[in-house]
Amino acid sequence: MTIENFIFLLYILVLASYVGFELISKVPPTLHTPLMSASNAISGITIVGAILCVREGEASKYLGMIALVLATINVVGGYAVTDRMLQMFKKKKA
């Protein structure tokens, strides 16, 4: 990887982080649950990418396994939190 590629990828990371922070900070509280559900679905793509990395060379095999474990924890935890938030909106039985 050349230094130009590294600077370009670093620029993309910084720009995506800034745009993501700005978008999330402007979301009203009533939309947090649907937004969390959508982001959990996007995190599922990370799992697919991690599975593809596990099949590759020696170093990426270990990094892919770590990414797979962390992405799975993220998705399962996100769905648990989303389910708990949705339970608050259900009517309680008398």
Number of C-alpha atoms within 10 A of each C-alpha: 5 7 8 9 10 11 11 11 12 12 12 12 11 11 12 12 12 11 11 11 11 11 10 11 10 8 11 8 8 8 9 14 16 12 13 15 17 11 14 20 13 12 16 16 12 19 21 12 14 23 16 15 20 19 13 12 9 10 10 16 17 15 13 20 18 14 20 21 12 14 21 17 12 17 20 13 13 18 17 12 15 18 13 12 13 12 11 9 8 8 7 7 4 3
